């Protein structure tokens, strides 16, 4: 049987053969069905990830989940971008596609900071439906998956620009390539595919949570 890494690698390598507008949704759907792959933490509570959580009136982040760490409870707000899209200009600077993606994550974090009561209400909703939801002071954490390592490593100047940008951004969010996604969650990606895993993806509907891909 295939491992998740084999299936994900095949997915990424096949994206060039489909229309550009379909590439990002294709990756997001794969991750919805195998949502444990975006949870590198050893423990999340509840054992579920929310797809397209609304952050304000006009926006939704791709994935969100709570992960308790050292007495605190982190709401991870995760954005997934098209892995085939370049993140550099022809002059080896970070391009507008990448900068806009970073700004989107920062906007999500600003919303979370300004609406702490709504974050607490969200956790209360989850606790009502999923017993065992962790308590503790809630903080928001931003995560962006964007780009491929091969583009970064293709030029020494790009490596330097990427490392400096990611290091500076780490003050408020984490930026990883899709290769980094596989590397940081090695255990999950090494497993054979099992669609009945204990972490599932849910959609929020009228303060209730419905499995996104049941069965």
Protein Blocks (a to p, Z undefined) as FASTA:
>chain_A
ZZfklmmmmmmmmmmmpcfklmmmmmmmmmmmmmmlmmmbfbdcddbddehiaedjkbcc
fbdcdddeehiacddddddddfkbcfbdfkopacfklmmmmmmmmmmmmmmmmmmmlmmm
mmmmmmmmmghiagdjddddddddedjfklmmmpmklmmmmmmmmmmmmmmpccddfklm
mmmmmmmmmpccdfkbfbdcdddeehiacdfbgZZ
